[in-house]
């Protein structure tokens, strides 16, 4: 992995770590198996970070 991470990639990595820790704590290998998937703020934060990393903050929003 490149050491030249921008603020969006750093945020994405942080959100991914939070999500993976939650999955580990619940003994899950996927959010799809979690009963709280639709209300989960961690997952929403991760999805938002993915979108922002893809567009590098250049506008738009992502609703799901």
C-alpha positions, -999 to +999 in steps of 0.1 A: +000+000+000+012+035-008+024+057+020+010+088+002-025+086+017-047+117+015-072+127+041-100+106+024-079+075+023-069+079+060-106+084+069-115+053+049-089+032+067-101+044+101-137+036+092-127+002+079-109-007+111-139+004+132-162-018+110-139-048+112-136-045+150-173-045+153-176-076+131-149-093+152-167-084+184-199-099+171-182-129+156-193-120+121-174-120+088-199-096+071-222-068+080-249-086+059-252-111+086-258-085+113-294-079+125-286-041+128-273-036+093-300-011+083-295+011+114-258+008+118-240+041+121-206+024+117-215+009+084-231+042+072-198+059+081-178+034+062-200+036+031-197+074+032-159+072+036-157+048+006-177+073-015-157+103-004-125+084-011-137+076-046-147+112-054-120+129-032-146+153-019-154+167-053-191+170-047-223+150-046-237+130-019-245+093-014-279+082-002-286+046+007 
